[in-house]
């Protein structure tokens, strides 16, 4: 399935929303979304701050992965969710063609990094349980692995920047 041609992706978001959603329900939805958005950003900033300020926390491999997940989730909250919230609240895409393409690429990138990080944490925990000797050898390369995930994900998400159509998300 081509994601750019799906029904969600082909909606014209340059015109205001015309639907029958009750205004009170819509406002309740936006308030709930805002609470989730603020919790996402605030909670992950607390995790990042505790990692930076506490030397004991910095010394474990698992916490490096948790820091990586927090960074990607802060980016999800501050880039993806904020723009989504504004688009939902306004009812149309107010940011223009260039920002559409840049936002779509960042959207794919930060969501992809969040998912990759969860997978890597799962693999890391599996290695810890199943092969302790191998796990201790792999701990030395954790920061290099994290950087490789971020750098390796960039080319994966770049085509969305090229393929974005101005009037669609």
C-alpha positions as CSV (number, residue, x, y, z in Angstrom):
1,X,0.0,0.0,0.0
2,X,1.4,3.4,-1.0
3,X,1.1,5.5,2.1
4,X,1.0,8.7,0.1
5,X,-2.1,7.6,-1.7
6,X,-4.1,6.4,1.3
7,X,-7.3,8.2,2.2
8,X,-5.8,9.9,5.2
9,X,-2.8,11.2,3.2
10,X,-5.0,12.4,0.3
11,X,-7.2,14.7,2.4
12,X,-6.9,18.3,1.5
13,X,-5.8,20.0,4.7
14,X,-5.6,23.5,3.3
15,X,-9.3,24.1,3.8
16,X,-10.9,24.3,7.2
17,X,-12.6,21.2,8.6
18,X,-16.3,20.8,7.8
19,X,-17.7,18.0,9.9
20,X,-20.5,17.3,12.3
21,X,-18.4,16.8,15.5
22,X,-20.1,18.4,18.4
23,X,-18.0,21.5,19.5
24,X,-17.9,20.4,23.2
25,X,-16.6,16.9,22.3
26,X,-14.0,18.5,20.0
27,X,-12.8,20.8,22.7
28,X,-12.6,17.9,25.2
29,X,-10.6,16.0,22.6
30,X,-8.2,18.9,22.1
31,X,-7.8,19.3,25.9
32,X,-7.0,15.6,26.3
33,X,-4.5,15.8,23.4
34,X,-2.9,18.9,25.0
35,X,-2.5,17.0,28.3
36,X,-0.9,14.0,26.6
37,X,1.4,16.4,24.6
38,X,2.5,18.2,27.8
39,X,3.0,15.0,29.7
40,X,5.1,13.5,26.8
41,X,7.4,16.5,26.7
42,X,7.5,17.1,30.5
43,X,8.0,13.5,31.5
44,X,10.8,12.9,29.1
45,X,12.6,16.2,30.0
46,X,12.5,14.9,33.6
47,X,14.2,11.7,32.5
48,X,16.9,13.6,30.5
49,X,17.5,16.0,33.3
50,X,17.9,13.2,35.8
51,X,20.4,11.4,33.5
52,X,22.5,14.6,33.1
53,X,22.5,15.5,36.7
54,X,23.1,12.1,38.3
55,X,26.5,10.5,37.8
56,X,25.3,7.1,39.1
57,X,22.6,7.0,36.5
58,X,25.1,7.7,33.7
59,X,27.1,4.5,34.4
60,X,24.7,1.9,33.0
61,X,24.1,0.8,29.5
62,X,20.4,0.4,30.0
63,X,20.2,4.1,31.0
64,X,21.9,5.2,27.8
65,X,19.2,3.4,25.9
66,X,16.5,5.0,28.1
67,X,18.1,8.4,27.5
68,X,18.0,7.8,23.8
69,X,14.3,6.8,24.0
70,X,13.6,10.0,26.0
71,X,15.4,12.2,23.5
72,X,13.4,10.6,20.6
73,X,10.2,10.9,22.6
74,X,10.8,14.6,23.4
75,X,11.3,15.2,19.7
76,X,8.0,13.3,19.0
77,X,6.2,15.5,21.5
78,X,7.8,18.8,20.4
79,X,7.8,18.3,16.7
80,X,5.1,15.8,15.7
81,X,2.5,16.3,18.4
82,X,2.7,20.1,18.6
83,X,2.2,20.5,14.8
84,X,-0.5,17.8,14.8
85,X,-2.3,19.6,17.7
86,X,-2.2,23.0,15.9
87,X,-3.4,21.4,12.6
88,X,-6.3,19.7,14.5
89,X,-7.2,22.9,16.4
90,X,-7.1,25.1,13.3
91,X,-8.7,22.5,11.1
92,X,-6.3,22.9,8.2
93,X,-2.6,23.0,7.4
94,X,-1.4,26.6,8.0
95,X,2.3,26.1,7.6
96,X,3.0,26.1,3.9
97,X,4.6,23.7,1.4
98,X,8.2,23.7,2.5
99,X,7.4,23.2,6.2
100,X,5.0,20.3,5.1
101,X,7.8,18.4,3.5
102,X,10.3,19.1,6.3
103,X,7.7,18.2,9.0
104,X,6.8,15.0,7.3
105,X,10.4,13.9,7.1
106,X,10.9,14.8,10.8
107,X,7.7,13.0,11.7
108,X,8.8,9.8,10.1
109,X,12.3,10.1,11.5
110,X,11.5,10.7,15.2
111,X,8.7,8.1,15.2
112,X,11.1,5.6,13.5
113,X,13.8,6.4,16.0
114,X,11.4,5.8,18.9
115,X,10.4,2.4,17.6
116,X,14.0,1.4,16.8
117,X,15.0,2.4,20.3
118,X,12.3,0.2,21.9
119,X,13.5,-2.7,19.7
120,X,17.1,-2.1,20.6
121,X,16.2,-2.0,24.3
122,X,14.4,-5.3,23.9
123,X,17.4,-6.9,22.2
124,X,19.7,-5.5,24.9
125,X,17.5,-7.1,27.6
126,X,17.4,-10.4,25.8
127,X,21.3,-10.5,25.5
128,X,21.5,-9.6,29.2
129,X,19.4,-12.6,30.2
130,X,20.6,-15.1,27.6
131,X,24.3,-14.5,27.2
132,X,25.9,-12.5,30.1
133,X,29.5,-12.9,28.8
134,X,28.6,-11.5,25.4
135,X,26.6,-8.8,26.9
136,X,29.5,-7.5,29.0
137,X,31.7,-7.3,25.8
138,X,28.9,-5.4,23.9
139,X,28.6,-2.7,26.7
140,X,31.7,-1.0,25.5
141,X,30.2,-0.1,22.2
142,X,26.8,1.2,23.3
143,X,27.3,4.9,22.5
144,X,28.6,4.0,19.1
145,X,25.6,1.8,18.5
146,X,23.2,4.6,19.5
147,X,24.9,7.0,17.1
148,X,24.7,4.5,14.3
149,X,20.9,4.1,14.8
150,X,20.4,7.8,14.6
151,X,22.7,8.2,11.5
152,X,21.4,5.1,9.9
153,X,17.8,6.2,10.2
154,X,18.3,9.5,8.4
155,X,18.5,8.1,4.9
156,X,15.5,5.9,5.6
157,X,13.3,8.9,6.3
158,X,14.7,11.4,3.7
159,X,12.5,10.2,0.7
160,X,9.4,11.4,2.5
161,X,10.8,15.0,2.2
162,X,11.1,14.5,-1.6
163,X,7.6,12.9,-2.1
164,X,5.5,15.3,0.0
165,X,2.6,17.0,-1.9
166,X,1.9,20.5,-0.7
167,X,-1.8,20.1,0.1
168,X,-1.5,16.8,1.9
169,X,0.1,15.4,5.0
